[in-house]
Amino acid sequence: MLHNRSLKHPSVLGLAAVLAFGALPMSAAAQQSFGTVVGAVTAGDTGQPLASATVQVGGTGLGALTNAQGRFTVRNVPPGSYTLQVTSIGYADSEVDVTVLAGETAVANVALDLDPLALDEIVVTGYGTARKEELTGSIVSIAATQLELPTTTTFQDVIQGSPGVLVTSLDGAPGAGFDIRVRGQGSITAGAEPLYVVDGVPMFNNQDAGTEVGNGGRTGNTMASFNPNDIESIVVLKDAASTAIYGSRGANGVVLITTKGGVAGSPIWSTEPQFTLRSQVGVSNFAHNNLLTGLTAEQYRDYYLTARQNDGMSLADAQAQLDNQWPVSDGVDNRWSDLIARNGVSNQLDLSATGGTDRFTYFLSAGRFDQEGNVDQQFFTRWSSRANLTARLTDNFTLSNNLSVSYTDQNGINDGSAWEAPFYMAVFMPPLLPMYDDDGYWYHRHTNVMGANHPVGGLYENPKERETQRLVENLSGTYRFNDQFTASSSFSVDLYNIHDYVYQNMFFGDGRNTGGFVDDSRVDAMNWQTTHTLTFDDLLSGIHSINAVAGYEASKNDRERTNAWGEGFAHPDLKQVTSAAIPNGTTTKSEYAFESYFGRVNYDYDRTYFLSGAFRRDGSSRFGPEQRWGDFWSVGVGLTLTNGVLGELPVFDYLKLRGSYGEVGNAEIGNYAWQGLYGFARDYDGLPGASPTGVSNPALTWESQGSFNLGFDYAMLDSRLTGTVEYYKKSSTDLLLNVPTSLTTGFRSTLQNFGDMENSGIEFSLAADVVRAQDYDFSLNFSITTQSNEITKLQEPIVDGTKRREEGRDYQEYYLYGWAGVNPDNGDPLWYTDASKTTTTSNLSEAERFYDGKTATPSHLGSFGFSGRYKSLSLSTLATYMFGHHLYESAARFYHGDGRYLPRSTSQFAYENAWRNPGDQALFPRFSWGGVNSSQPSDADRWLFKGDYIRFKDVTLSYRFPEAFANMVRLSSLQAQLNVTNAWTWVADENLRFDPEQIVSGVYNTGTPNSRTFSFGFTMGF
């Protein structure tokens, strides 16, 4: 529980040494001079045991956490009379008196009353903690129990479905990245991802190392280096009242991650180590069943011959052409979409230990996660370790250290319309291509078809591997002057190394014309930060509560990249740049720094009236001398209406109104964007030279964001119905844009602050305890968020692929040619000439692109589910959904072919829905060698599909074995769980032939579909 655990910040000192120190037995004489308190904590309404409840012996600093059976033991308690303080999330705090005698055991059993509002729960905020009741801002809190069961590579997956937070996977490959937008798109060219902070340390979060492995950040994910099972809680800060303390880095929201043993609160001492072992294995396939497939051999032959004949060739000549194209095709019928796929296998093993003494506590963990993807040769492996240590050196001074070390290894694929992209090639490559040649090697004589790439062979012979090493260290000290003033200082460092290796073989595919190709890239990033704070906390006259913090912070980020590549190898076993006939290489280095002063004050009167204010002044090297410093702030108010403010409110058990407004910033731009730079990779008549590469703009400054939030927290019907209702509005100003400039400068544009954008919406959440009983219970949950986006100021429209950014429009609104269908008389394509949709043409040059009110921004998103329990058997579900948006299939114009790209193949979907005879009401034009005029352009709404979907993200069935059985197998607790991830998916558009969960731009680029995983595992305590 957040507010009852100590700051257990650790350091790797060796598992054996720490456990030996924490578990040293006391002498018999010493043991006899102390007593022991044992007991059980249960839920008062159901009688069920409460695991992880906090039990503290008042005034001693001694305590324990209950195990899976709700039992606790506190040893080495000095004789005397004490008050046990018992707390658990979702239940009202309780106190029980107990008398301890030397050498004896006192028994204290406690039943806690249900308190679903958990107003006394302590949640982590920026640079501190607060009671849930005190909050004036908007947050989402996710507990450890939601992170432990699902089979997931990264914690980001668990945030999906949270109110106000849009989370979509960038790719379904193991270890892939995520798009996360907190309350809409906050910027056009600057970063739009939230800031990640782990135990107070801002994280390096650059997904792409600059080579093919990262796929532009889609398949790389720096946050996958963290083990979800090491996380105690996740808090997403959504509005300015919550994020203003982070100033220039808070515009896109902040994700606060607190690891186990690293939570502020009262010390919990345990004289014996407690071990937890989690083991899970799983098998997976694709989550969406309606995926594209290629043709059979018979269908391909018909496609080829029909297209030739429609182009005027006789059947005999067409057959001869086909036989000449595929001379060894007899008996060959390869469905490449099936041959590249497989059932993936995953396994996870985590061991953790907690314990300590009255002066020292620790949390240690080690884990391994291994996942095979559903594409052959795809995999992701993570080794992780963590050591969180806290030492109370004196009564007033505590020293803490957090250290995590991880290593990941993954092998990925290309996507998009690259010839070697598996999901592109699986449809485009003819089924008549043999798997092997006469020598048993991958067949590669089809030199005029997709560069002689091989759908399966490329997965084996052309690796795209990424290795990462990460070390995150945070050393902090806290000195408590008295009951009111506390000073803290910390120094942290995040070291991140990426090694990308890409090889293309010399026999087939993209490397065949160069004798093989290799690209070897390394990125070393170091981010250090030092933070110093002074905190004041006091309760005056029992009704005035004041909490204030003031601080100074400095940070610096250094990033170096070394890239070497080469081509031409004498032997296929030579695969390093040093063996290349033509080696090349580059190195780059960049850095930036921040310096900050900040403060925050929280005040409440009688737990009824709440007021908060925050201020931060940031200086950043990313901006010029004229605008290097920025000021950011927020104010928030809250009022608990059920505390007699409006008299009796019979409908509500609890009703709180809160509102906030503030201004935060966005500094996620290039490190040297304001400077006029020169490039020196030039020569002049063989001599070294230089030339300008950018225009100076010393007035360049922060993007700013004004954020307004108004919310209600409510509880009704004996707190059986609880939830929140919120309205938000974010106004982004001074957006950074490349504005056209005079060509006399030698440049087409300069980066300037010019553009405004607005996001607004409503968030609603509801949790309903339908049944509460001793042996069984049942609850429901539901959330929905509405989204609205508008560009409110833009000097001139910006065309960006499928979009046209224009004042008055949604940032993600499509701007496309309008598809009018297929002419039933002759199979020609038809296009609308303009937005009126009154006139059609078969000649695309007579048509224009236009808006049609369709956007990639979901108008509604959210989640729903239920949880139920019968005695020791529990079942829970979570479904996520998005509605009101459209998705664009970017490669469809190639692989939904009408004959234009023959002898390449086409999709079975296009084959089965193509025009054949006059009168056909077809989706696709007729087949013709070389294609039908104007049928397959880019940026056409012919490739636009309704994106509405519902996905059952998680279904978990768990069983907690009786304590007697667990003890019989020498365990303190034992639980088994069966989990299904992405169990079922519904899509609104029956013609959507790819996974509906796509990036925020809505553009599908032949990435790996998401996986459906069935896993089974055990959680054991001992």
C-alpha positions, 0 to 999 in steps of 0.5 A: 500500500502506497502510504504505508511502505518506506522508501526502500531505495536499493543498490546491488550488494549481492543477494546472499550478503544482503539476505544473510544480514537481514536474516541473522538470528538473534541470541536466545537471551535477546529473543527472550527479552522481546515478544512477538505479535501475530494475527490475521487481517480480514475484510469485515464485509466478506471475511476474506483475508487481505494480502499486503495489508500494513500492520504497524506497532505504534511508536516502535517503527516495527511492522509487517505486511500480511501474506496471501492468507492475511497473516502477519508476524512482528517479532522483537517487540519490546514488552509493553502496551501498544496500538496496532495501526492497520491499513489496506487500500480500499478499506478504512484504517483501524487501530487495535490495542495489544499488550506484549510480554517478554518471551511470549506471543500476543494475538491480534486479529483485525477486520477492516471495514470497506472504504472503496473511496480510499481517501486516505490512500497516499499517492505519489505526485511530483516531488512528493506524496499526497492523500487521495482526498487532497488532490485538486488535479487529475490523475490515474493511479494503477496498482501493482496487482494490475501489473503482475498477472498479464503477459506483457513486455512493458508496463505501458500496455497496462495503462491502456483504457485509462480515462483520458489516455490514448494508448496504442501499440506501434507494432505487435512485435515483441518489445515494440513501442507504444503511442501514448497521448494524454488528453490529445495531441499537444504539438505538431512538430515537437514531442507528444509523448509523456515524460516518464519518471522512475523513482524520481529519475526522468528517463531517456526515451528515444525509441530509434537508434537511427537504423532499420531495427528501430523502424522509426521507433515502432519496434524499439522501446526503451521503456521495455527495459523495465520489468513490470513485476518490479513496479509498485504503482503507476500514476499518470498526471494529466492536468496542469495542477499535477504536471506544472511542477515539471514545468517545460516537460509537463505539457504531454503529461507525466507518467510516475513509476514507483518501484517496489521498496521505493515508496515514501511512507512509514517504515515496515521492518521484517526480521526475516526475508520474504521471497516471491517466485512468479513463473508463467508460460504462454503460447500466442497467435495473431489477435485479429483473424481477418488478416490479408493472405496471398493467392493460391497457385491456381488463383495466381495463374488465373490472375496472371492470365486474365490480366494478360488477356485483358491487355490484349494478349492471347491465352496461349501467349499469356500461358507461355509468358507465365511458364517462362516467368516461373519455369520450376513452378510445377507442384509449387503452391506456397501461401507465404502469409502462412509460412512466415507465421508461427505460434509464439512461445513466451516464458517469464520467471521472477524472483524477489526478496524483501526484508530487513531490520529496524535500521535497514530494509531491502527489495531485491529482484531478478527476472527473465522474460523471453517471448517469441513473436508470431513471425518466424525469427522474431523474439525479445529477451529481457534480463533484469535485476533490481536492488532497493536499499534503505538505511536509517543511519540515525533517527533523523537521517536516512540514506537510500539507493535504487539501482536497476540493471537490465539487458534486452535482445530482440530481432525484428523485421522491416515494415512498410513497402520495403521489398523485404517487409514480411507482411508486404512480401507475403501478399505480393510474392507469387505462390509459384516461387519455390522455397529452395533451389536444387542445392537446398538453398533459398530459391533466388532466381526471380531477379525481376520480382521484388529484388529476388527477396525471399519471404522466409529466407530473408527472416533467417539470412537477414537479421535485424538485431538490437541489444540494449544495456541499461543502468539506472542509479539513484542515491538519495539522502533525507534529513528530518530536522523536526516534525515539520521540516525535511531536507532531501538531496538525490543524485541519479544517472540513467545510462543507456546503450543501444547496439543495432546490427543489420545484415543483408546477405549477398545472394538474394534480396536487397544485398545481392547487388552489392555483394552483401551489406552490413550496418552496425550502429551504437548509441550511448546515452547518459542522463544525470540529474541532481535534485535538492528539496526542502519540505514543510508539513504541519497540521495546525490546530487540528484542522489546517493542513499545510504541505510545501516543497521548494527545490532546485534541480539540474540535469544534463543529457549526452548522446553519442552515436557511432554508425559503421556500414559496409558492402561487398564481402568475399565470403558469406560468413564475413558479416562485419564492417571490417571485412567489407570491401567498401567500409564507411562510418560516421559519428555524432554527438549531441547534448542539452542541459536543464536548470530549474527552480520549483515550489508547491504549496498544498493547503486544506481546511478541515479536510473540506476546502483544498487549495494548491499552487505550483511554480517552476522556472526552467532554463534550457540549452535548447533555446537561444539566449533571448528566451532561455528561461521559461516560467510555468505555474498552476493553481487548483481548488477543491471542495468536499460538498458532502462535508455539510457545505450544501447541507444534506445530500441524500443521494451522495455518500461523497461528492467533491468538486475540484478545478485547476488551471495552469500553464506548462511547456514543451521543450522536446525539439532538437538540441541545436534548433535555434542556432545557425549551424555549419556542416563540415562534411563538404569539400571544395575542389578536393579541399576541406569545406563547410556550408550553412545547414540552418538559419539562426533564430535566437528568439525561439522559445518554448511551446506553451500549453494552458490547461483547464480541468473541472472534475467531480469525484462521487460515491453513491448507494453506500459507496457501491457506485464510485467514479469521476466526471471531468471536463478538460481543455488544453490550449497549445500556443507558440507551436514550433513550425518550419515556416517558409522563408525567403529563398535568398537566405538559401533555405526554404524554411526556418523553425519558428513559434507560429501555431496554436491548437486546442484539445478538449473532452469529457472523461467519465468513469464508474465502478459498481460493487454489485454484490458484496458477500462473505464467499462471493462478490461481483463488480463492474467498471466502465470508462469513456473519454471524448476527444476533440481537436482543432488547429486554431492558428496556422499561417498556411496549410501543411501537407503531410502525407495523408493529412493537411494541417489547416486552421480550423481542422482536426490535426489528424483529419485526412485529406484525400482523393475521393473514391467513387467505386468501380464502373460496373460497365467496364471495370474502370475506377471512378473518382469524385472530382471534388468535395461536392461528390456530384461528378465522377471521373476515371481520370485522376488528373481531373480530380482533387484531394479534399476533406471528408470529415474523417480523422484518425482521432477517435471521438470516443475511447475507454474501457469496461470489464468486471471482476468476480470471486467465489471463495478462492476462485477469481475472474476478471476481465478488461476490454478497451475500445475506440470509436469515431476514427478511420485508419489508412492502409498505406501499402494497399495501393501496391498489394491490392493489385489490379495487374499493375505490378505483375508478375508480382501477386495480389491479395486474395481480398482483391482477387475475390472482389475484382470486376470480371463481367459487365454489371458486376458491383465490384470493390476492385477494378478489372485485372489488366497487365500494367494496371488500370488507369488511375486505379492505385494512387497514394493518398486516396480514401479508397484505402480508408477504413472505419477504425471502430473496435472493441478488444478484450485486452485481458481475461484472468482466472486465478485460484488461491490455494488454501494455506494448509495446502501451501504449507504442505508443499513448504510454501507460505502462499500459492496462487495459480492463474490462467491469463488470456491477453487480447482474447477477442477483437471486434471490428466494425468494418468487415473489410478491415484486413489488418489489426485495428490497434494502430498508431495515432496517425491512423496509418497502417504500414504493414507492421506485425499484428498484435498477439493473442496470448494464452498463459498459465503461471504460479505465484509462490511465497516462501 
